[in-house]
């Protein structure tokens, strides 16, 4: 048969009477394809919104020079002592200087999640001392104190040693990432 079309063969036309050749051999789809949906991104955004930290929870108001300290029940005293002495290597750092509360809240949430996923155990969050705040009451210091207490991945936190920021920063000890996570 070679290059000839099968419809040019008279025996073929006799075998299938009433059939005529198509002008095109492509069929248009019965519906248009939808654009791809970034499902993973949408799930991540929903998770972030669900995990947003509450500003309503205020354990106590903190002053500029106040030391922050928090420990979850069951944490060994030796671990807390090492954290207070700055004996853990700081594996990541977040500096909140110049941030407004909503931006700082989002940064803390992402920072803690990323640090835990990366297997980091000790991180530092610099919130500042609030010396330029109205009434000398540090806004971010109080918010960070509140937010960290609400996060399940935070085992403990304590104000840093003077060499690492003093009462303007905190060492944060994170829960180990479980293999199933």
Residue pairs with C-beta under 8 A, 6 or more apart in sequence:
1 9
5 21
6 12
7 13
7 21
13 19
48 106
48 109
48 110
51 109
51 113
52 105
52 106
52 109
53 105
53 108
53 109
53 146
53 147
53 150
53 151
54 146
54 150
55 101
55 105
55 143
55 146
57 146
57 149
57 150
58 142
58 146
59 145
59 146
59 149
61 137
61 142
62 68
62 138
62 141
62 142
62 145
63 136
63 137
63 138
64 129
64 130
64 131
64 136
64 137
64 138
64 141
64 167
65 129
65 167
66 141
66 167
67 158
67 159
67 167
68 141
68 144
68 145
68 157
68 158
68 159
68 167
68 170
69 84
69 157
69 158
69 159
70 145
70 148
70 149
70 154
70 156
70 157
70 158
71 80
71 155
71 156
72 154
72 155
72 156
75 155
75 156
75 173
79 156
79 173
80 156
80 158
82 88
83 122
83 156
83 158
83 171
83 173
84 158
85 161
86 160
86 161
86 163
86 164
86 171
88 121
88 122
88 171
88 173
89 122
90 122
90 123
90 124
90 164
90 171
91 115
91 120
91 121
91 122
91 123
92 111
92 114
92 115
92 118
92 120
92 123
92 124
93 123
93 124
93 125
93 126
94 107
94 108
94 111
94 123
94 124
94 125
94 126
95 126
96 104
96 107
96 108
96 125
96 126
96 127
96 128
96 140
96 144
97 126
97 128
99 107
99 140
101 139
101 140
101 143
104 127
104 140
104 143
104 144
105 143
105 147
108 125
108 144
108 147
108 148
109 147
111 123
111 125
112 123
112 151
112 153
112 154
112 172
112 174
113 153
115 123
115 174
116 153
116 174
116 175
116 177
117 177
119 176
119 177
120 174
121 173
121 174
121 176
122 171
122 172
122 173
122 174
123 171
123 172
123 174
124 160
124 164
124 165
124 169
124 170
124 171
124 172
125 144
125 148
125 169
125 170
125 172
126 165
126 168
126 169
127 138
127 140
127 141
127 143
127 144
127 168
127 169
127 170
128 138
128 140
128 141
128 168
129 138
129 141
129 166
129 167
129 168
130 136
130 137
130 138
130 139
130 140
130 141
131 138
133 139
141 167
141 168
144 170
148 154
148 157
148 170
148 172
152 175
153 174
153 175
154 172
154 173
154 174
154 175
155 173
155 174
155 175
156 172
156 173
157 170
157 171
157 172
157 173
158 170
158 171
159 166
159 167
159 169
159 170
159 171
160 166
160 167
160 168
160 169
160 170
160 171
164 171
